[in-house]
Amino acid sequence: MFVGERAEDVRRFLTIMESETIRCGNIVKDLLAFARQSVVDRKFNNIEEIIERTLIILDNQLQEKNIKLDKEIDPKSPLIPCDFDQIQQVILNLLSNAMEAVDHGGSISIKVRTVDSGEGIEISVSDNGKGIDSEHLPHIFEPFYTTKKEGKGVGLGLAVAFGIIEKHKGEISVNSTPDEGTIFTLRLPAKILES
């Protein structure tokens, strides 16, 4: 049984281990997704369930960094034909990037609304972090392009996200202002579109 200062050291060490394990797992997942260009296994899924499962994965990190998360999901959002795991991977990548961009005590928002008269949904992930410089914006979806420090990423998360959304016949866009924050917007159809 650990007491006092030693217990706090062990807790801090375990938190770092958990964070780094998730980060390494995401890098491996992105590398595998990029390498195999996996097939989309479309089934009608509830986007709220995908988001909730993703937030469970990130809950401890959000608490550790004291990040405020606002969630706003249209209760009438239609089911979407998607690969649950792939869309979860996209949302996980976007939320992980947002968490890295904000300072301790920052805020992140995830919103879902119905668009196109019920024919689609729009998911936005925004943060009040450091933002992305305009010279980087045209390249952020390119494979292996990263603005992160060495050892913090390999530049595949957004490239993989772009590929997944494209395979789902959707769109992904970004709007960012340095020192103010970033917003990523996904649009996905609520019906199966022919290839």
N, C-alpha and C positions, 0 to 999 in steps of 0.2 A: 504494500500500500504506500503510495507516494503522498507526501505532505508538503504544505506550504509552497515555497519557491520551486521545488523539484516538480510538484504536480503541475504547476503553471508551465514550466519548461516542456514537460512531456505533452501537455495539451497543445502548446504552440507547435511542437515538432509534428504531432499527428495531423494538425490542421494543414501544415505545409505539405506533408506527405500526401494527404488527400487531394489537395489542390494540384500538385504536380502529377499525381497519378491520373487525374481527370484530364489534365492538359496533354500528357503523353498519349493517353487513350484517344483523345481527339485527333492528335497528329497522325497516329497509326490508322485510325478510321478514315481520315481524309486521304492519306496515301493509298489505302486499299481502294477507296471509292474512285480515286483519280486513275489508278492503274487498271482496274477491271471494268470501268465504265458500266456499272451494274444495271441490270434490267429493272424497270419500274414494275412493281407488283401492286397494281391499282386495286384498291377496295374503297368503298365509301366510308370515310372516317369523320369523326367529330373533331374539329380543330381545337376546341377547348380541352379535350382529353389529351391531345398531343402536347399542348402548351403546359398543362398541369403536370404531366409526367416529366417534361423537360425541367420545370421549375423545382421538382423534387430533387433532381440531380444536382442543381445549383444552389439549393437552399442554404447549405452550410457556408458556402463561399459568400453569398449575399449577406448573411448575418455577420460573418467575420470581417468583411469590409464595410459593414454598416451602410450598405447600399439600399436606398429606398426603391422599391419596385411597385409601380402602378400598373394595374392590369384592368383592361376594359374590353370585354368581349360581348359582342352583340348576341343576346340569347337566342335570336332567331336566325343565326348564321346557318346556312345550309350545310349538309354533309358534303365533303369534297372527295372526288375520286383521286386517291393518292396512295403512295407507298408510305405507311405510317413512319417507319424507321428513317426513311430518307428525309421526309419533311421535318421530323424531330431533329435530325442532324443539322439541317439548315437553321432551325430556330436556336438550337444549342450553339452553333457557330456564331450567330448574330448576337445572342445574349452574352456569350463569353467575350467577344470583342468589345461589347459595350461595357462589360465589367472591367476590362483592362483599361478602357479609355477614361473612366471616371475616377476621381479621387476618392479616398476614404470618405464615406458620407455622401457620395453623389447620388444621382437618381437615374433610373431607367424606367421606360414605359413600354408596354406591349399592348397594342390595341388591335382588335379584329372588328371589321365592319362588313356588312353585306353590300355588294356593288352590282352594277349592271342588272338592275331589277331582279335580283335574286339569282342571277346566273353566275355569280362569282363572289369571292371574298378578297378583302385586302387586309394584310397583316402589316403593321408598322412596328418597328423596334427602334426606339429613340433613346438618346442619352444626353446628359449635359456635360460631357467630357471634353477632351482637348480638341476634338474635331480632326478633320483630314485636310491637309493643305491642297489647294487647287491643282498643283502640279501632279499630285499622286492620284487624284480622283479618276482620270481616264484609264488608269492601269490596275486598279484594285481588284478587278475580277480576273486578271491574268495569272496563270499558274506560276508559282514560285516568286511572285512579286510581294514583298513585304516591307513595311516601314517599322516593324518591331525590331528591338535590339536582338543581337545574336543569342540564340538559345531560347527565345520566347515564341518562335513560330517559324514555319517554313514557307508561308505564303500560299497555302493550298485551301484554307477554309473558305474564302470567298469564291475562289475558282470552282470548288466543288459545289458550293451553294448555287452558283450561277448555272452550272451544268444540270443540277437536280431540278431547279425551277424550270429551266428550258425544256427538259424531258417531260415535265408535267404540263407543258403548253402554257406556262405562266410567264410572268415578267418580274424582274428584280431591278430596283433602282436605288440610288443613294443621293442624299442631299446633305452637305456638311459645311459648317462654318468653323474655321479655326477658333479655338478658345470658347466656343459656344455649344458645340455638340454635333451629333450626327443622327440622321434618321434613314433607316433602310426600309423600303416598302416592297412588299411582295404582293402580287396579284395572281390568284389561282382560280381556274374555272371550277364551277360546281356541277359540271356535267362532263362526260367523257368525250373528248374531241378526237376525231380521226387523225391519224398520223399524216 
